[in-house]
Amino acid sequence: MAGILAWFWNERFWLPHNVTWADLKNTDEATFPQAEDLYLACPLAFCIFMIRLVFERFIARPCAMGLKIQTNGPQKAQPNAILEKVFTAITKHPDEKRLEGLSKQLDWDVRTIQRWFRQRRNQEKPSTLARFCESMWRFTFYLYIFTYGVRFLKKTPWLWNTKECWYNYPYQPLTVDIHYYYILELSFYLSLLFSQFTDIRRKDFLIMFLHHVATISLIVFSYVNNMARVGTLVMCLHDAADVLIEAAKMANYAKCQILCNLLFAMFAILFISSRLGVYPIWILNTTLFESWEIIGPYPSWWVFNLLLIMLQLLHSFWSYLIVKTACRAISKGKVSKDDRSDIESSSDEDDSPPPNQKHHTSATNGTNKSHGTNGYLIGAPYPDEH
């Protein structure tokens, strides 16, 4: 175990040439980031998660009720023992062959069975009220941490001159503000990483998981090898657009469509300009070129920049989705939903009764069947902008 730790914390990987961990030990004159400082983030992440539960229950929920946001979720599928058994024990997404077999067994139209499975999958999604509470929590945190970041950074020299991130590196003292900023951000993203498995599951689950992992890795990397100055710039830049998207989602859930459209437009402009413009020109420029000129590359420098480039690829992917949503919104006159919606929707064609709907009048396995498509058509999904 000692050998593994020694290999992992190899100075030639983490630190520039001729710099050792002993050089970055805390002294009476200066304090530097220590890897063990980050252990505090684990219990704090749990505390943040508990604070979130209290916030959603006693603050967000009353606000949602005041805005008359309904607690009901997607329309429930009509009970059917055979389909329920297939859904729970075999597959939630039956293929064409299985659908045809169920159609013959139940004497139902294939499209009706497809709608039943779609309704049954959506049935497990949280209600609009739960979505609003989740968005309000994230909006509150992002607004707080972004405000804190701006107030802190406007007093720092590296906000105005990014070369200050590398002068006298890595012997840059750790301030209380940087330490608080880092630990709070790391704790929040740790809580998001684990709560992602209990939150509203969306189509981009894997992409969001990779985003959280990349973000946590960047925070840890930049703290351990004392790239904290540029790290604060990255965190503040990313929090700005997150405030607006959560606000747009809350307006959407509250059915304030004009406000939702306005906030989404502001979010789209800020996201694309900051993630595809400011981020590469301001952040990647200083981490790739200015740092190369001032301190030169070393192994963890390459890993750090690789993670930043990975983040840029995610920015490009999400910008594509945002533009796609904006184009659809312009054609329809409003923001309806985006490509990461967690509720499956049927097309207009699917929502109309199929022309060859089979009727059924007998009971199967003790479960009564309704006639025609009554009870099996999925209702319109509630949109989501996340």
C-alpha angles and dihedrals in degrees: 000000000000089000092053092049091048090051093047094049094045107156093217090061100043104033138047120262115293093014120115135187088251089063089059098049115125117263136178089263100047142013121214131189113276123199092229089062087075093064086078089068094069099062089036090055088056090049091051090051090052091047088052092055091050091045094051092046101045105023112021096040095053088047090052092049089049088055088050093243108169123236095216119110131204119322112279122240115245110258114264121166097207096048092042090055091051091047097050101033107029118018142335091207108048117198125233094268093053091046091054090049092051090046091058093043095050098029088234130138112259092236091054090054090048089053091049092054091046091051091046092052091048090047089074092057120104122257126261088257091058091049092051092050092050092049093046091053093051092044091053094049095044091048091051097045093043091050090048091049094051093047091049099042097047087068094051126090095221093065089066098033115028092195086074086073089071107032110112090002128200093015093075113132119238113240126206090246093055092046093051092045093051098044093047094048092046092048092050094050091046089054089049092049094056097035089053087081092057100034128083105307113228136188091255093054093128093045091050090047090053089046092054092046091049091047093049091046091051092049092049094044095048092047097047095050092036099248085137096129095062088038091063089053092052093049095048093047092053096046093058098072093037090066092058098046092053090048090050091051092051090051089050093052090048089052092240092143098172092051090045092053092048094048092045091051090050090047093049092050093046095043096049095041094047100038099038098029116024096031098057095034096044108023105028091041092058097040095046105033112015092045090047090053096046106034106006128226128298132169101277089043088063092048092048092052091044089057091048090052090048087054089052090055089053089050090055092050093050092044088057090053092047093051090047091051091047092051091050090046091053092050093048098036096240145049103265105164141317135235092267095061112142094211117081113228133198124224122254087258093054092049092060120079110269113248095234098043111164117223124219129195106172130085122245123205091344093305116119116228120219122227123260116338095321109134096011104076113103117235123232110287120241109248125240129193099198 
